[in-house]
Amino acid sequence: MRLYKKYPNRRLYDTENSCYVTIDNIRESILKGESISVTENSTGNDVTRSVLLQILTEQEEAGHEPVLTNPVSYTHLTLPTNREV
């Protein structure tokens, strides 16, 4: 699972490669089948869902390949839940 940190200035940091990335870089990782997790750097809160929603709205409106209809990316897409099992 690829881990990212989101900073208050909306910058995203890839902890594996030690570099800043764009929302499009994260989208490309998902399309390659990688699982992702995004946390707020200041609080540690999981913000993966909001980043995924941002990808869906901003990137797909711009005419990029849809994430949810791509069979490779969809099968690896995991959304964190706050529910206990």
N, C-alpha and C positions, 0 to 999 in steps of 0.2 A: 504494500500500500504506500502510495506516495503522499508525504505529509507536506502541507503548506501552512504558512503563518500569514495572517492578514493584519496589516498595521492600520492605525487610525487614519492615515492619509490614503487609504484604499490600496496601497501597494501590497503585492503578494510575493512571498518569499518561499522558494523551493528549498526545503531543508536538506534534501538529498544532494542536490548539486550546488548548494550554497550560492544562490543567485536570485535576483528578482525576476519575476515572470509576469506575463500578461494573462488576462482571462482567456485569450485565444490559445496560449500555451497549455493551460489547464484543459481546455476543450479538446485540444489535440491529444493530450494524454488519455482522456476518457475515450476518444474514438479509437485509440490503439488498444483499448481494453484494460487500462490501468485503473485500479481503484484509487480513490483520493480521499483525503481528510483535510479539512481546513479549520484552523482554530484562530481565534483572535489572540494576538500576541499579548495584549494588555491584561485580558481576563482569563484566557485559556478556554473560553466558551467555544463549543463546536458551532461553526457557521457554514458547514458544508452545504446544507440545504439552501441557504441564501445565495451562495456562490453558484450552485447548480441552477437555481432559478434565474440568476443574472445571465448565465450562459444561454439558457433557453430563450430568454427574451431578447437580449442584445445581439447575440451572435446569429441566431436563426433569423431574426428580422433583417439582418444584413445579407441574407441569402446564403449563409453557410449550410453545409449538410446537417440535417436535424440529428440531434444526439439520440433522442428516444426512438427513432425509427431505424437507426443503424443497429443491426442485430449484434454486431461485435461489441459495441459500446454498451448496449442495453443489458446484455447478460452479465456484465461485470459491474454495473452501476449498483452501488449499495448506499442506501440512505440510512443514516444513524437515527435511532429512535430513542426517546426518553422513557419508554415503557420498560418496566422490569418483566422478565419472563418467568 
